[in-house]
Amino acid sequence: MKLKLTASLTLLASLAAGIVLATSPATPPAAGEVPAMKARLATRAGLVAVSKAGETLVAVGDYGTIIRPSDAGKTWQQAAAVPVSGLLTAVSFADAKNGWAVGHGGIILVTRDGGDTWAIQHTVDDKPVLLGVHFTDAEHGFVVGAYGTALQTGDGGKNWEPMQVGEGRDADLHLNHVFSGPNGTLFTAGESGSAFRSKDGGQHWERLNTGATGSLWSGLQRRNGQVLLLGMSGKVLESADLGDHWKVLETATTQALTGGVEKPDGHLVLVGTGGATVTDKDGQLVTTIREDRQNLAAVAADGGNLILLGQNGLVQDSHTH
């Protein structure tokens, strides 16, 4: 396949546009990398992904920015030490202490203290753009990225082994996100409507017939066992049988949907480009456009509040239901 810059990489790059960090290096360079600088307004950096870390949250984004809430979530603070300053695209915590983040340059970072200090655990050969990371426990994790890049670990990241997701013409598809479904099933969402499933912990993968043609950016499992895939042109796909069959859910938006969460009360919230916010009401999906119209990349639930992440940083929103 001819190398090309897809919308996924363009979106990630756009999330950080216009952010200026005024600072100085906090730690010496590690493994040839320049560490993240201490940012005066870290919460306004382009933020791309967020993960639950026990009872708290950790968000990552451009310039190696990693932030965590303090003061019971009223304010957020930047991590004390991050050894890279490139774009971090995904983050996953296995528990309150052990977490991993990935991004540009094939970098896999690890933290053992809940996200305050980070170290480079592994650099993937050829330094591809990594787009997704998911740990099912503190030992077993999965990383996916551009041009079919996929790796797995069974020892907490001490060793990373190549993982074959797509085969043949699917082998170099961009893999945008990896997540768990019911009964230990793993799913990967990718470009050109591709999605893959593994029922044996990542050892073998099969392509699913989604019926979609545009890229799929993200996915999640709902409490009722349904699996959702989110993508281009407001696409939301729903499966009640572990991906054997998919139903298109109408969203009335053409904005790309990039992230979603099911709140503690069972309500669904999806976010995307152009300030798109999709919620469920009376069994239907309803789209609203935020006044700021900023591109949103991810969303998380923090008690009764929503945490929205995007090109202008972090937004705490208690009004989206």
N, C-alpha and C positions, 0 to 999 in steps of 0.2 A: 504494500500500500504506500502511495506517495505521502510523505510526511506533510501534515497540514496542521495549522493552528485552529482547533475547533472552538465552538462557542463556549465549551466548558472552561478552557484556559482563558479565553477572552473575558468571561464573566469573573473568574477569580482575580484576574489582573485589574479589572475595573473597580472591584470592591475597595481597593486601597487608594484610588485616585484622589489627589488633592490633599492628602494627609501630610503634615510636616511634623517631624519629631525633633525636638531640641534637646540634646543630651550629650552624655559622654559614655564611653564604654565602661561597663560595670565589672567585667572580668577579662582576662587575657584571651586572645583568640584560641579556639580549640580545633585541632585537626585541620588547620588551614582555613577555618571559617572565621568570620567576623561576628562577635557576639551581638545580641540585641542590645540596643541602647536604652537607657532609662528614659521613658517618655513622659513629658509633662502632662499630656492628655492621652494616655494609653487607651482609654475607653472610646476615643474618637478615631482610632486607627481603623482601617478596613478590617472587619472581623468576618470570618468565613465559617467557623464551626464551633460547636459547644458540646460538652459531654457532662453527664452526671458523674460526680466523684463522691460517692457516699451520699451525704445529705446536702452537698454543695454543688457548685457548677464550676467548670473551667472552660474558658473560651480562647480561641487562637485565631491569628490572622496575619496580616502583612508585617514586614520588618521584624519578624520573629516575635511579634507581640503575643504574650500569654497573660491573661488576667483572671483573677478570682474574686468573688465577693467577700467583703468583710463587714463588720458592724451589722450582723444579721441580714446581710444583703443590701443595706442602704448605700454602701459605696463599694467600689471595686478597686483592687490593687494589682499592679503589675508584678509578675513573678520576679523573684530576686535575681535569678541567674538563668539565662537562656543562651546557649552557645552558638546560635545562628541568627542571622538578621534577614533571611529570605522569607518568602511567603509560606506560611504554614496553612495547610488546606484541610486537615482533619485531625480529630483527637478522640481518644477512647480511654476510659478508665475501667479497670476490672473491679476495683473497690475504692475505698476512700483514699488510699495511699498510692497505689500502683497505676500509672497512666502512661500512654504513648501518644506522640504527635508526629505527623508526617508532613512533607511538603516538597518544595522544589529542590532540585539537586540530589534526589534520591535519599534524602535525610530521614532517618527514624530516630526520634528523641524518646527518652524515657525519664520518668520521675518516680521516686520512691517515697516522697514526702507530701503527696497530695497536690503537687503542681507548683510548689514554691521554687524548687531548683531542678534544672533539667540537664541531661548529658546526652551526647551523641552515642547511641547504642550501635547503630549500623548505618553504612552508606551503601546503597544498592549500586551494583556495577553499572557503568555508563550513565549514572546519575539521572535517571528518568524523573519526570514529574510524578509524584505520588499524590493520589486524590482521595484515598479512603483507608481507614484503619479501624479494626474492630477486634476487641478481645472478649472472649466468652468467659474467661476466668484469668487468673494471674499467670497462667502458663500458656494458654492457647490463644494465639492471635493471628490475624490475617491483614495483609496490606495489598491494595490494588492501585493501579495508576494508568498512565498514558501508554498507548501501544501494547496493550495486553499484559503489562507488568503485573505480576501477582506473586506474593510470597506468603509463607506461613511459618509459625514457630510453635513448638511444643514445650519449650523450656523458658518461657518468659522473655524471649528475645535474645537469649545468649547465642542462639544459632537461628538463622533465617534460611529457609530452603525455597527454591522456586516452586511455584504452584501453577499448573496448567489449567486455565479456566476455559478459554475458547480454543477451538481446534480448526485447522484448515483456514478458510477465509476469515474465520472469527478470531484467529489467534492474535491479531494486532489491533483489535478494537480497543478504544479507550474504555477503561473500567472506572466509573465515577464514584461508586459507593458500594460498601459491603456491610451487611447487617444480618441479624438473626431473625428467623421466623419460628413458628411453632415446632415443638418436638425436636429442637436442636438443628433444624434445617437452616442452611445458610443461603443467602441470596446476594447476587451482585447485579447492579444496574449499570448499563453502559450506553455507548453511542449507537445511533441508528436503530433505536428501539430494542436493543439487545438486553436480555436479562438471563442470568444463569442461576442454577440451583445445585446445591450439594446436600445430600442426605447422609454423608459419612464423614462429616467434619473437615471438609475441604479436600479429601483425597481424590474424589471424582466429581466432575461438574457436567451438567447437561444444559443446553440452550433451551429456553422456554419460548413458546409461541405467544408473544404479547400482542401481536397485531399492530404494534406501533412502528412508525418509521423514524420519528424524531428522537433525539437523544433523551435518555432517562437519567436524571441527575441524582435521585435519592429514593429512599424507601423506608418503610417502617412496619412493624407488627402492631396491630391493635390488640386490646385485651381480650376481645372475643375470638382471637385467632386469625382474623382476616389480615392479609398482607396488602399493602399499598405500594405502588410505584408512582413516582412523580417525574414530570418531564416537560419537554417543549410544548409551547402553545396551550398551556393550561391543562396538559394531559394528566389525568389521575386514573390509574388502573387498579382494580380491586380483585383479589382472589380469595375464595373461601376454601380452596382445596390444595393449598401449598403450591400454587402456581400452575396447576394443570390447565386451568381455564381462567380467563381474565375478562372483567366487565369494565367498560368505560364509564366513569362517573362524570356527569356534566358539571362544569365549573363556570361557564359563561365568561371566561377570560382567555386571552391569547398570550398572556404573560407566561414566561417560563417559571415553573414551580420548582423550587430548589431544596426545600426542607419542610419538615412537619413534626408535630408532636401531638400526642393524646393527653389532654389534661387530666388531673386526678378525678374530675367529675365526669370523665368519659367523652367530653367534647373534643373534636378534632380541630386543629389549627394548622394551616399550611401557609407558607410564605413564598414569595418569588420576586421577580424583577418588577421595576416600575411601581413599587409599593404595594403590590398585590398581596392581599390577605384573604384566605379562604377558610370559612368556618362551616360547620354543619348545623343545620336548624331544621327540625321537624323531618329528618331523614333526607334533606337536600343540602347540597353544597352551595353556599352563598359567597360571592366575591365582593370585597370592598377594596378601594384604592386609598392608601394613606395619603394625607395631604402633602407630606414631604416627598413622596414618590421615589424614595431612595431604593436602590436594588437591595433586596433582602436575601441573605444566603441561608440562614438557619434560625430556628426558634426552639426555646426550651421553656418548660413550666417550672416556676419557682414558687411553690405554694399556690396562692390564688393569682399570682402575677405571671405575665409572660415576659420572657427575655427575647427580644428580637435583635438579630445581628445582621449588619450589612455594611454598605460602602461608607456610611458615616459613623460607623461604630455601633455602640450598644444602646438599645432603647428599652426601658422598662415600661411595660404597658399593662395596666390593670383593667382596660376597657374592652379588650377583645374577648368575646365569649364564643 
